[in-house]
Amino acid sequence: MPLNRFGGIIIFSLHLILCTSHCDGGNILVFPVDGSHWINMKILLEELHARGHNISVIRASTSWYIPEKSPLYTTITIEMDEGLENFFDIYLQEHMRAQREGASLMTFLKLTKDFLSMITKAHLMWCEATSMIFQNQNLVKSLKDSQYDLVLADPAMGPGPVLAKYLKLPLVLNVRWITSGEGHFVLAPSPLSYIPVPGSGLTDKMDFIQRLKNLFFYSIIFFQEKFLVGPIYADMCVKHFEGGCDIVSLLQDADIWLFRSDFVFEFPRPTMPNVVYIGGFQCKPAQPLPADLEEFVQSAGEHGVIIMTLGTLVNALPKEVADEIASVFAKMPQKVIWRHRGDRPSTLGNNTLIVDWMPQKDLLGHPQTKVFVAHGGTNGVQEAIYYGVPVLGIPLFFDQYDNLLRLLERGAAKIIQLADVNGQEFEKTIKELLYKDSYRQNMQTLSRLHRDQPMPPMDQATFWVEYVMRHKGAPHLRTQAYKMPWYSYHSLDVLVFLMTAAMVFLLSVFAITRFLCCTRKKSKTKQS
């Protein structure tokens, strides 16, 4: 081999070695939440696995989303007698039925009661499962011997933070929701005067009546935490931790919060240094569609395509609603791709393709896609922003209306309630999104803002996970405010001291003045 060629190979090899980032693989224990939350967690795990980390996932034997076998991770399966899938389906059907019948105070109270009952049952089940982990000495020994570097948890359920404390490991949260609502409310100052509570349907601009409404919705969250969820975890902590603990303190003690949101989407609000905003971290440039789907999309010509899906939890709308939507689609010049797993609508047109699954991100990134009809879940909303596609939202439950409201406020979406989905209203709304350019322009402005970041959200997420592993935590980013008594946090003890000091001073002045006056008066009396 010629010497100059051999030297070139050496130089090229050295260049590859020097330019390849080095990453020591760590051991990560993951405590996810099932359902759509798992979709988010899995995307993060794929990236961490690609970077050489060893991952163990704790799952329930009744899990309907988290597979036991995966090339990404090994599993630790916890035996559970029942899952929440059936109970959740019943709640969703009841919720949709109530929405169609129209809103009333009694309906709202019943749905709230059903929701709190479902959430309480879920926390009870997982606390019992966590206690079983602690009682299984072989499993506990295995967890300790595995020498995990950190716990990565979804705090919508509390066992992850509890397990991190038990194993004395750093904690990273993949979060938007916690055991009692939105994560910011236990993490950062959250003035109710301009920070809307999820479920309130309010923006950051509130009049007096709206602030009253906001306070009411906050009281529901407070009740849920103090009287329903909090005691469940407190009882478990008393059994397994000397001195006990509470779930809010465990959450506040997390090293890093990977927050699935950003301020292109969210209203501005106070935050903390250990919060890393990774909204849209699951988004990547669109990939080519399967050949048959690409052919269908291209057949739409200049009219383009409408895509519709209501997420992973809703398989089908009520039949009469689906028929109304299908009849509107049938009259339109656009082609429609609709993820629908219920009975085939009787009014379905030849321009509509019904599918069990769709490559949602690749369709949203396709130049032919004109409108996204969606329920308003966090994933779908973030993906619509990333790809710049205006949204027609049909919110069904949880945070979906609030998510869509943020797009509505920015002129990038329209919202139609399930009770108002009739042929005329649905057709009018979707045509406005199709033919009024401002919606697409506003959404593409949001897309440009979202993409204009010094580091992609996924890179931020993996950097901070590895940061915690390298430094065995990040306590310097946590405020000490959480360890203060409530009266010290609000400086009420200082206020009482100052008021007492002021009162003592004023009373002393008054007493001295009165004494001098009385002395002077007695002196004058004696002289006379």
TILUM-383968 format. One record per residue (C-alpha): x negated, y negated, z; residue in three letters. Coordinates in nm, 2 decimals. Layout:
BEGIN
(zadren (X,Y,Z),ALA),
...
% end
This chain:
BEGIN
(zadren (0.00,0.00,0.00),MET),
(zadren (-0.15,-0.34,-0.09),PRO),
(zadren (-0.27,-0.54,0.21),LEU),
(zadren (-0.06,-0.85,0.13),ASN),
(zadren (0.26,-0.64,0.10),ARG),
(zadren (0.18,-0.46,0.43),PHE),
(zadren (0.12,-0.80,0.60),GLY),
(zadren (0.45,-0.93,0.46),GLY),
(zadren (0.64,-0.63,0.61),ILE),
(zadren (0.48,-0.70,0.95),ILE),
(zadren (0.57,-1.07,0.94),ILE),
(zadren (0.93,-0.99,0.84),PHE),
(zadren (0.96,-0.73,1.12),SER),
(zadren (0.83,-0.98,1.38),LEU),
(zadren (1.07,-1.24,1.25),HIS),
(zadren (1.36,-1.00,1.30),LEU),
(zadren (1.25,-0.91,1.65),ILE),
(zadren (1.21,-1.28,1.75),LEU),
(zadren (1.53,-1.39,1.60),CYS),
(zadren (1.74,-1.11,1.75),THR),
(zadren (1.89,-1.23,2.08),SER),
(zadren (1.80,-1.01,2.37),HIS),
(zadren (2.07,-0.89,2.61),CYS),
(zadren (2.03,-0.65,2.90),ASP),
(zadren (2.35,-0.44,2.92),GLY),
(zadren (2.54,-0.48,3.24),GLY),
(zadren (2.80,-0.26,3.41),ASN),
(zadren (3.14,-0.42,3.42),ILE),
(zadren (3.45,-0.30,3.61),LEU),
(zadren (3.77,-0.42,3.44),VAL),
(zadren (4.11,-0.44,3.61),PHE),
(zadren (4.35,-0.54,3.33),PRO),
(zadren (4.73,-0.60,3.31),VAL),
(zadren (4.93,-0.39,3.07),ASP),
(zadren (5.14,-0.51,2.78),GLY),
(zadren (5.05,-0.82,2.58),SER),
(zadren (4.79,-0.92,2.84),HIS),
(zadren (4.59,-0.61,2.74),TRP),
(zadren (4.56,-0.73,2.38),ILE),
(zadren (4.37,-1.03,2.51),ASN),
(zadren (4.15,-0.83,2.74),MET),
(zadren (4.07,-0.57,2.47),LYS),
(zadren (3.94,-0.84,2.23),ILE),
(zadren (3.70,-0.96,2.50),LEU),
(zadren (3.60,-0.61,2.58),LEU),
(zadren (3.52,-0.54,2.22),GLU),
(zadren (3.28,-0.83,2.22),GLU),
(zadren (3.12,-0.74,2.55),LEU),
(zadren (3.07,-0.38,2.42),HIS),
(zadren (2.91,-0.50,2.10),ALA),
(zadren (2.66,-0.70,2.32),ARG),
(zadren (2.55,-0.37,2.49),GLY),
(zadren (2.75,-0.38,2.82),HIS),
(zadren (2.89,-0.07,2.98),ASN),
(zadren (3.26,-0.10,3.06),ILE),
(zadren (3.49,0.09,3.29),SER),
(zadren (3.86,0.02,3.28),VAL),
(zadren (4.11,0.10,3.56),ILE),
(zadren (4.45,0.19,3.42),ARG),
(zadren (4.77,0.34,3.54),ALA),
(zadren (4.87,0.70,3.43),SER),
(zadren (5.20,0.54,3.31),THR),
(zadren (5.03,0.28,3.09),SER),
(zadren (5.20,0.23,2.76),TRP),
(zadren (4.93,0.01,2.61),TYR),
(zadren (4.59,0.10,2.75),ILE),
(zadren (4.46,0.43,2.60),PRO),
(zadren (4.28,0.67,2.82),GLU),
(zadren (4.01,0.75,2.56),LYS),
(zadren (3.83,0.47,2.38),SER),
(zadren (3.49,0.42,2.22),PRO),
(zadren (3.47,0.08,2.40),LEU),
(zadren (3.50,0.20,2.76),TYR),
(zadren (3.54,0.48,3.01),THR),
(zadren (3.86,0.49,3.21),THR),
(zadren (3.95,0.54,3.57),ILE),
(zadren (4.31,0.65,3.57),THR),
(zadren (4.53,0.58,3.88),ILE),
(zadren (4.82,0.81,3.92),GLU),
(zadren (5.15,0.63,3.94),MET),
(zadren (5.50,0.78,3.96),ASP),
(zadren (5.67,0.53,3.73),GLU),
(zadren (5.60,0.24,3.50),GLY),
(zadren (5.78,-0.09,3.46),LEU),
(zadren (5.86,-0.05,3.09),GLU),
(zadren (6.22,0.06,3.12),ASN),
(zadren (6.29,-0.19,3.39),PHE),
(zadren (6.13,-0.46,3.18),PHE),
(zadren (6.34,-0.36,2.87),ASP),
(zadren (6.66,-0.39,3.07),ILE),
(zadren (6.56,-0.73,3.19),TYR),
(zadren (6.48,-0.85,2.84),LEU),
(zadren (6.81,-0.73,2.70),GLN),
(zadren (7.00,-0.89,2.99),GLU),
(zadren (6.80,-1.22,2.94),HIS),
(zadren (6.88,-1.23,2.56),MET),
(zadren (7.25,-1.15,2.63),ARG),
(zadren (7.27,-1.43,2.88),ALA),
(zadren (7.10,-1.68,2.64),GLN),
(zadren (7.36,-1.60,2.37),ARG),
(zadren (7.64,-1.66,2.61),GLU),
(zadren (7.51,-2.00,2.69),GLY),
(zadren (7.34,-2.16,2.99),ALA),
(zadren (7.51,-2.21,3.33),SER),
(zadren (7.39,-2.24,3.69),LEU),
(zadren (7.51,-1.89,3.78),MET),
(zadren (7.33,-1.74,3.48),THR),
(zadren (7.01,-1.92,3.57),PHE),
(zadren (7.03,-1.80,3.93),LEU),
(zadren (7.10,-1.44,3.82),LYS),
(zadren (6.81,-1.44,3.57),LEU),
(zadren (6.57,-1.59,3.83),THR),
(zadren (6.68,-1.33,4.09),LYS),
(zadren (6.63,-1.05,3.84),ASP),
(zadren (6.29,-1.19,3.74),PHE),
(zadren (6.17,-1.23,4.10),LEU),
(zadren (6.29,-0.88,4.17),SER),
(zadren (6.10,-0.73,3.87),MET),
(zadren (5.78,-0.92,3.96),ILE),
(zadren (5.80,-0.81,4.33),THR),
(zadren (5.85,-0.45,4.23),LYS),
(zadren (5.54,-0.47,4.00),ALA),
(zadren (5.32,-0.61,4.28),HIS),
(zadren (5.45,-0.35,4.53),LEU),
(zadren (5.37,-0.07,4.29),MET),
(zadren (5.02,-0.20,4.22),TRP),
(zadren (4.94,-0.26,4.59),CYS),
(zadren (5.04,0.09,4.67),GLU),
(zadren (4.81,0.21,4.39),ALA),
(zadren (4.53,0.00,4.52),THR),
(zadren (4.57,0.14,4.87),SER),
(zadren (4.54,0.49,4.71),MET),
(zadren (4.21,0.39,4.56),ILE),
(zadren (4.07,0.28,4.90),PHE),
(zadren (4.19,0.60,5.06),GLN),
(zadren (4.02,0.82,4.80),ASN),
(zadren (3.67,0.84,4.94),GLN),
(zadren (3.53,1.02,4.64),ASN),
(zadren (3.66,0.75,4.41),LEU),
(zadren (3.53,0.47,4.64),VAL),
(zadren (3.19,0.64,4.65),LYS),
(zadren (3.19,0.67,4.27),SER),
(zadren (3.27,0.30,4.23),LEU),
(zadren (2.99,0.20,4.47),LYS),
(zadren (2.74,0.43,4.32),ASP),
(zadren (2.81,0.29,3.97),SER),
(zadren (2.64,-0.03,4.07),GLN),
(zadren (2.87,-0.26,3.88),TYR),
(zadren (2.75,-0.62,3.82),ASP),
(zadren (3.09,-0.78,3.83),LEU),
(zadren (3.47,-0.73,3.82),VAL),
(zadren (3.66,-0.87,3.52),LEU),
(zadren (4.02,-0.89,3.61),ALA),
(zadren (4.35,-1.03,3.49),ASP),
(zadren (4.50,-1.20,3.80),PRO),
(zadren (4.86,-1.18,3.68),ALA),
(zadren (4.84,-0.88,3.92),MET),
(zadren (4.63,-0.90,4.24),GLY),
(zadren (4.45,-0.57,4.27),PRO),
(zadren (4.15,-0.69,4.06),GLY),
(zadren (4.05,-0.97,4.30),PRO),
(zadren (4.12,-0.74,4.60),VAL),
(zadren (3.90,-0.47,4.46),LEU),
(zadren (3.62,-0.72,4.39),ALA),
(zadren (3.63,-0.83,4.76),LYS),
(zadren (3.63,-0.46,4.87),TYR),
(zadren (3.32,-0.38,4.66),LEU),
(zadren (3.16,-0.72,4.74),LYS),
(zadren (3.12,-0.80,4.37),LEU),
(zadren (3.13,-1.12,4.17),PRO),
(zadren (3.47,-1.19,4.01),LEU),
(zadren (3.55,-1.33,3.67),VAL),
(zadren (3.91,-1.39,3.58),LEU),
(zadren (4.06,-1.36,3.23),ASN),
(zadren (4.35,-1.58,3.31),VAL),
(zadren (4.64,-1.80,3.23),ARG),
(zadren (4.89,-1.65,3.47),TRP),
(zadren (4.83,-1.55,3.83),ILE),
(zadren (5.05,-1.37,4.09),THR),
(zadren (5.27,-1.67,4.12),SER),
(zadren (5.27,-1.87,3.80),GLY),
(zadren (5.01,-2.07,3.61),GLU),
(zadren (4.66,-2.05,3.74),GLY),
(zadren (4.58,-2.42,3.77),HIS),
(zadren (4.83,-2.47,4.05),PHE),
(zadren (4.61,-2.28,4.30),VAL),
(zadren (4.28,-2.39,4.15),LEU),
(zadren (4.29,-2.77,4.09),ALA),
(zadren (4.49,-3.07,4.21),PRO),
(zadren (4.82,-3.06,4.04),SER),
(zadren (5.03,-3.37,4.09),PRO),
(zadren (5.39,-3.29,4.01),LEU),
(zadren (5.45,-3.64,3.89),SER),
(zadren (5.29,-3.57,3.55),TYR),
(zadren (5.20,-3.19,3.55),ILE),
(zadren (5.50,-2.99,3.44),PRO),
(zadren (5.57,-2.66,3.61),VAL),
(zadren (5.61,-2.36,3.37),PRO),
(zadren (5.98,-2.29,3.32),GLY),
(zadren (6.08,-2.65,3.37),SER),
(zadren (6.08,-2.73,3.00),GLY),
(zadren (5.92,-3.07,3.08),LEU),
(zadren (5.63,-3.26,2.93),THR),
(zadren (5.37,-3.48,3.11),ASP),
(zadren (5.60,-3.78,3.06),LYS),
(zadren (5.88,-3.75,3.32),MET),
(zadren (6.14,-3.99,3.45),ASP),
(zadren (6.28,-3.97,3.81),PHE),
(zadren (6.54,-3.70,3.74),ILE),
(zadren (6.28,-3.49,3.55),GLN),
(zadren (6.04,-3.52,3.84),ARG),
(zadren (6.32,-3.39,4.07),LEU),
(zadren (6.37,-3.10,3.83),LYS),
(zadren (5.99,-3.04,3.83),ASN),
(zadren (5.98,-3.02,4.21),LEU),
(zadren (6.27,-2.78,4.21),PHE),
(zadren (6.09,-2.54,3.97),PHE),
(zadren (5.77,-2.57,4.18),TYR),
(zadren (5.98,-2.47,4.49),SER),
(zadren (6.07,-2.14,4.31),ILE),
(zadren (5.69,-2.07,4.26),ILE),
(zadren (5.62,-2.17,4.62),PHE),
(zadren (5.90,-1.93,4.74),PHE),
(zadren (5.77,-1.65,4.52),GLN),
(zadren (5.41,-1.69,4.66),GLU),
(zadren (5.49,-1.75,5.02),LYS),
(zadren (5.78,-1.51,5.08),PHE),
(zadren (5.77,-1.24,4.81),LEU),
(zadren (5.43,-1.18,4.66),VAL),
(zadren (5.19,-1.32,4.93),GLY),
(zadren (5.32,-1.09,5.21),PRO),
(zadren (5.28,-0.78,5.00),ILE),
(zadren (4.90,-0.85,4.95),TYR),
(zadren (4.86,-0.97,5.31),ALA),
(zadren (4.99,-0.64,5.44),ASP),
(zadren (4.75,-0.45,5.22),MET),
(zadren (4.46,-0.67,5.33),CYS),
(zadren (4.53,-0.62,5.70),VAL),
(zadren (4.49,-0.24,5.65),LYS),
(zadren (4.16,-0.26,5.46),HIS),
(zadren (3.98,-0.58,5.55),PHE),
(zadren (3.88,-0.69,5.90),GLU),
(zadren (4.05,-1.02,5.96),GLY),
(zadren (4.28,-0.97,5.67),GLY),
(zadren (4.30,-1.20,5.36),CYS),
(zadren (4.55,-1.36,5.13),ASP),
(zadren (4.58,-1.33,4.75),ILE),
(zadren (4.55,-1.71,4.69),VAL),
(zadren (4.22,-1.73,4.88),SER),
(zadren (4.09,-1.43,4.68),LEU),
(zadren (4.18,-1.60,4.35),LEU),
(zadren (4.03,-1.93,4.46),GLN),
(zadren (3.70,-1.75,4.55),ASP),
(zadren (3.66,-1.62,4.19),ALA),
(zadren (3.33,-1.72,4.03),ASP),
(zadren (3.45,-1.81,3.68),ILE),
(zadren (3.80,-1.86,3.54),TRP),
(zadren (3.81,-1.78,3.16),LEU),
(zadren (4.12,-1.98,3.09),PHE),
(zadren (4.32,-1.88,2.78),ARG),
(zadren (4.41,-2.24,2.69),SER),
(zadren (4.25,-2.57,2.58),ASP),
(zadren (4.34,-2.93,2.58),PHE),
(zadren (4.44,-2.94,2.21),VAL),
(zadren (4.73,-2.73,2.33),PHE),
(zadren (4.77,-2.81,2.70),GLU),
(zadren (4.87,-3.15,2.85),PHE),
(zadren (4.57,-3.33,3.01),PRO),
(zadren (4.53,-3.25,3.38),ARG),
(zadren (4.27,-3.22,3.66),PRO),
(zadren (4.05,-2.91,3.65),THR),
(zadren (3.74,-2.75,3.81),MET),
(zadren (3.38,-2.68,3.71),PRO),
(zadren (3.42,-2.31,3.72),ASN),
(zadren (3.70,-2.31,3.46),VAL),
(zadren (3.59,-2.23,3.11),VAL),
(zadren (3.86,-2.29,2.84),TYR),
(zadren (3.87,-2.02,2.58),ILE),
(zadren (4.20,-2.09,2.40),GLY),
(zadren (4.20,-1.92,2.06),GLY),
(zadren (3.91,-1.70,2.15),PHE),
(zadren (4.08,-1.41,1.97),GLN),
(zadren (4.09,-1.60,1.64),CYS),
(zadren (3.85,-1.53,1.35),LYS),
(zadren (3.85,-1.62,0.98),PRO),
(zadren (4.13,-1.43,0.81),ALA),
(zadren (4.03,-1.10,0.64),GLN),
(zadren (4.17,-0.98,0.30),PRO),
(zadren (4.52,-0.82,0.32),LEU),
(zadren (4.59,-0.46,0.23),PRO),
(zadren (4.64,-0.44,-0.15),ALA),
(zadren (5.02,-0.37,-0.14),ASP),
(zadren (5.07,-0.66,0.11),LEU),
(zadren (4.85,-0.89,-0.10),GLU),
(zadren (5.06,-0.81,-0.41),GLU),
(zadren (5.38,-0.89,-0.22),PHE),
(zadren (5.24,-1.22,-0.09),VAL),
(zadren (5.11,-1.33,-0.43),GLN),
(zadren (5.45,-1.25,-0.59),SER),
(zadren (5.59,-1.54,-0.40),ALA),
(zadren (5.42,-1.78,-0.64),GLY),
(zadren (5.44,-2.15,-0.56),GLU),
(zadren (5.71,-2.10,-0.30),HIS),
(zadren (5.49,-1.92,-0.06),GLY),
(zadren (5.56,-1.68,0.23),VAL),
(zadren (5.74,-1.70,0.57),ILE),
(zadren (5.63,-1.46,0.84),ILE),
(zadren (5.84,-1.37,1.14),MET),
(zadren (5.76,-1.17,1.45),THR),
(zadren (5.89,-1.19,1.81),LEU),
(zadren (5.58,-1.03,1.97),GLY),
(zadren (5.50,-0.69,2.11),THR),
(zadren (5.77,-0.68,2.38),LEU),
(zadren (6.07,-0.74,2.17),VAL),
(zadren (6.14,-0.47,1.91),ASN),
(zadren (6.46,-0.61,1.78),ALA),
(zadren (6.71,-0.90,1.82),LEU),
(zadren (7.08,-0.84,1.87),PRO),
(zadren (7.23,-0.71,1.55),LYS),
(zadren (7.45,-1.01,1.48),GLU),
(zadren (7.16,-1.25,1.52),VAL),
(zadren (6.94,-1.03,1.30),ALA),
(zadren (7.21,-1.04,1.03),ASP),
(zadren (7.24,-1.42,1.05),GLU),
(zadren (6.86,-1.46,1.01),ILE),
(zadren (6.85,-1.20,0.72),ALA),
(zadren (7.13,-1.38,0.53),SER),
(zadren (6.94,-1.71,0.55),VAL),
(zadren (6.62,-1.55,0.43),PHE),
(zadren (6.80,-1.38,0.14),ALA),
(zadren (6.90,-1.72,0.00),LYS),
(zadren (6.55,-1.87,0.01),MET),
(zadren (6.30,-1.88,-0.28),PRO),
(zadren (6.02,-1.78,-0.04),GLN),
(zadren (5.91,-1.42,0.02),LYS),
(zadren (5.95,-1.31,0.39),VAL),
(zadren (5.75,-1.06,0.59),ILE),
(zadren (5.94,-0.97,0.91),TRP),
(zadren (5.83,-0.75,1.19),ARG),
(zadren (6.15,-0.59,1.29),HIS),
(zadren (6.20,-0.24,1.45),ARG),
(zadren (6.57,-0.24,1.51),GLY),
(zadren (6.85,-0.14,1.27),ASP),
(zadren (6.80,-0.27,0.92),ARG),
(zadren (7.01,-0.59,0.88),PRO),
(zadren (7.31,-0.54,0.65),SER),
(zadren (7.25,-0.89,0.49),THR),
(zadren (6.88,-0.82,0.40),LEU),
(zadren (6.77,-0.97,0.07),GLY),
(zadren (6.53,-0.83,-0.19),ASN),
(zadren (6.28,-1.11,-0.10),ASN),
(zadren (6.24,-0.98,0.26),THR),
(zadren (5.99,-0.71,0.36),LEU),
(zadren (6.06,-0.54,0.69),ILE),
(zadren (5.76,-0.39,0.87),VAL),
(zadren (5.68,-0.22,1.20),ASP),
(zadren (5.35,-0.39,1.22),TRP),
(zadren (5.18,-0.68,1.04),MET),
(zadren (4.82,-0.81,1.04),PRO),
(zadren (4.94,-1.13,1.20),GLN),
(zadren (4.61,-1.33,1.20),LYS),
(zadren (4.53,-1.24,0.84),ASP),
(zadren (4.87,-1.34,0.73),LEU),
(zadren (4.85,-1.67,0.92),LEU),
(zadren (4.52,-1.74,0.76),GLY),
(zadren (4.65,-1.67,0.41),HIS),
(zadren (4.70,-1.99,0.20),PRO),
(zadren (5.04,-1.86,0.08),GLN),
(zadren (5.19,-1.87,0.44),THR),
(zadren (5.41,-2.17,0.49),LYS),
(zadren (5.60,-2.12,0.82),VAL),
(zadren (5.56,-1.89,1.12),PHE),
(zadren (5.88,-1.79,1.29),VAL),
(zadren (5.78,-1.67,1.64),ALA),
(zadren (5.89,-1.64,2.00),HIS),
(zadren (5.62,-1.87,2.14),GLY),
(zadren (5.38,-1.63,2.32),GLY),
(zadren (5.04,-1.77,2.41),THR),
(zadren (4.86,-1.55,2.15),ASN),
(zadren (5.08,-1.65,1.86),GLY),
(zadren (5.08,-2.02,1.94),VAL),
(zadren (4.70,-2.03,1.97),GLN),
(zadren (4.67,-1.84,1.64),GLU),
(zadren (4.91,-2.08,1.46),ALA),
(zadren (4.70,-2.37,1.58),ILE),
(zadren (4.38,-2.21,1.46),TYR),
(zadren (4.51,-2.14,1.11),TYR),
(zadren (4.72,-2.46,1.09),GLY),
(zadren (5.06,-2.31,1.02),VAL),
(zadren (5.38,-2.49,1.15),PRO),
(zadren (5.60,-2.29,1.38),VAL),
(zadren (5.98,-2.23,1.41),LEU),
(zadren (6.01,-2.12,1.76),GLY),
(zadren (6.29,-1.89,1.91),ILE),
(zadren (6.19,-1.88,2.28),PRO),
(zadren (6.32,-1.58,2.46),LEU),
(zadren (6.17,-1.57,2.82),PHE),
(zadren (5.88,-1.66,3.05),PHE),
(zadren (5.65,-1.94,2.93),ASP),
(zadren (5.76,-1.93,2.57),GLN),
(zadren (5.97,-2.24,2.56),TYR),
(zadren (5.70,-2.44,2.74),ASP),
(zadren (5.44,-2.32,2.49),ASN),
(zadren (5.65,-2.42,2.19),LEU),
(zadren (5.74,-2.75,2.36),LEU),
(zadren (5.37,-2.85,2.35),ARG),
(zadren (5.37,-2.80,1.97),LEU),
(zadren (5.70,-2.98,1.94),LEU),
(zadren (5.56,-3.28,2.12),GLU),
(zadren (5.27,-3.29,1.87),ARG),
(zadren (5.51,-3.28,1.57),GLY),
(zadren (5.39,-2.93,1.47),ALA),
(zadren (5.70,-2.71,1.55),ALA),
(zadren (6.07,-2.70,1.58),LYS),
(zadren (6.26,-2.50,1.85),ILE),
(zadren (6.59,-2.33,1.81),ILE),
(zadren (6.76,-2.15,2.11),GLN),
(zadren (6.88,-1.80,2.06),LEU),
(zadren (7.24,-1.91,2.13),ALA),
(zadren (7.21,-2.16,1.84),ASP),
(zadren (7.08,-1.91,1.59),VAL),
(zadren (7.35,-1.92,1.33),ASN),
(zadren (7.32,-1.93,0.95),GLY),
(zadren (7.36,-2.30,0.92),GLN),
(zadren (7.14,-2.42,1.20),GLU),
(zadren (6.86,-2.17,1.12),PHE),
(zadren (6.86,-2.26,0.75),GLU),
(zadren (6.85,-2.63,0.83),LYS),
(zadren (6.56,-2.60,1.07),THR),
(zadren (6.34,-2.37,0.86),ILE),
(zadren (6.39,-2.59,0.55),LYS),
(zadren (6.28,-2.89,0.75),GLU),
(zadren (5.96,-2.72,0.83),LEU),
(zadren (5.91,-2.60,0.47),LEU),
(zadren (5.97,-2.93,0.29),TYR),
(zadren (5.87,-3.20,0.54),LYS),
(zadren (5.50,-3.23,0.50),ASP),
(zadren (5.44,-3.39,0.84),SER),
(zadren (5.47,-3.06,1.03),TYR),
(zadren (5.20,-2.89,0.83),ARG),
(zadren (4.98,-3.20,0.85),GLN),
(zadren (5.02,-3.23,1.22),ASN),
(zadren (4.94,-2.86,1.28),MET),
(zadren (4.63,-2.88,1.05),GLN),
(zadren (4.52,-3.18,1.26),THR),
(zadren (4.55,-2.97,1.57),LEU),
(zadren (4.36,-2.69,1.39),SER),
(zadren (4.07,-2.93,1.31),ARG),
(zadren (4.05,-3.05,1.67),LEU),
(zadren (4.06,-2.70,1.80),HIS),
(zadren (3.78,-2.58,1.57),ARG),
(zadren (3.56,-2.88,1.64),ASP),
(zadren (3.37,-2.74,1.94),GLN),
(zadren (3.00,-2.70,2.01),PRO),
(zadren (3.04,-2.33,2.08),MET),
(zadren (3.32,-2.09,1.97),PRO),
(zadren (3.55,-1.99,2.25),PRO),
(zadren (3.45,-1.62,2.24),MET),
(zadren (3.08,-1.72,2.27),ASP),
(zadren (3.17,-1.93,2.57),GLN),
(zadren (3.35,-1.64,2.73),ALA),
(zadren (3.07,-1.39,2.68),THR),
(zadren (2.81,-1.64,2.79),PHE),
(zadren (2.98,-1.71,3.12),TRP),
(zadren (3.04,-1.34,3.19),VAL),
(zadren (2.67,-1.27,3.14),GLU),
(zadren (2.58,-1.59,3.34),TYR),
(zadren (2.76,-1.44,3.64),VAL),
(zadren (2.58,-1.11,3.59),MET),
(zadren (2.24,-1.28,3.56),ARG),
(zadren (2.29,-1.49,3.88),HIS),
(zadren (2.50,-1.24,4.07),LYS),
(zadren (2.79,-1.50,4.10),GLY),
(zadren (2.84,-1.87,4.06),ALA),
(zadren (2.92,-2.00,4.41),PRO),
(zadren (2.77,-2.34,4.32),HIS),
(zadren (3.06,-2.40,4.09),LEU),
(zadren (3.33,-2.34,4.35),ARG),
(zadren (3.47,-2.62,4.56),THR),
(zadren (3.48,-2.58,4.94),GLN),
(zadren (3.82,-2.74,4.95),ALA),
(zadren (3.99,-2.40,4.96),TYR),
(zadren (3.83,-2.32,5.29),LYS),
(zadren (3.96,-2.63,5.46),MET),
(zadren (4.28,-2.63,5.67),PRO),
(zadren (4.56,-2.80,5.48),TRP),
(zadren (4.56,-3.10,5.73),TYR),
(zadren (4.19,-3.15,5.67),SER),
(zadren (4.23,-3.11,5.29),TYR),
(zadren (4.48,-3.40,5.29),HIS),
(zadren (4.28,-3.59,5.55),SER),
(zadren (4.58,-3.60,5.79),LEU),
(zadren (4.35,-3.54,6.09),ASP),
(zadren (4.14,-3.85,5.98),VAL),
(zadren (4.46,-4.05,5.93),LEU),
(zadren (4.59,-3.95,6.27),VAL),
(zadren (4.25,-4.04,6.43),PHE),
(zadren (4.24,-4.38,6.26),LEU),
(zadren (4.60,-4.45,6.35),MET),
(zadren (4.53,-4.34,6.71),THR),
(zadren (4.22,-4.56,6.72),ALA),
(zadren (4.41,-4.85,6.58),ALA),
(zadren (4.69,-4.80,6.83),MET),
(zadren (4.44,-4.78,7.12),VAL),
(zadren (4.27,-5.09,7.00),PHE),
(zadren (4.59,-5.29,6.97),LEU),
(zadren (4.72,-5.16,7.31),LEU),
(zadren (4.38,-5.25,7.47),SER),
(zadren (4.40,-5.60,7.32),VAL),
(zadren (4.76,-5.63,7.44),PHE),
(zadren (4.67,-5.50,7.79),ALA),
(zadren (4.36,-5.73,7.82),ILE),
(zadren (4.56,-6.03,7.69),THR),
(zadren (4.84,-5.96,7.93),ARG),
(zadren (4.60,-5.91,8.22),PHE),
(zadren (4.43,-6.24,8.15),LEU),
(zadren (4.76,-6.42,8.11),CYS),
(zadren (4.88,-6.28,8.44),CYS),
(zadren (4.55,-6.37,8.62),THR),
(zadren (4.57,-6.72,8.49),ARG),
(zadren (4.93,-6.75,8.59),LYS),
(zadren (4.86,-6.63,8.95),LYS),
(zadren (4.56,-6.88,8.97),SER),
(zadren (4.78,-7.17,8.88),LYS),
(zadren (5.04,-7.06,9.13),THR),
(zadren (4.79,-7.05,9.41),LYS),
(zadren (4.65,-7.40,9.32),GLN),
(zadren (4.99,-7.55,9.33),SER),
% end
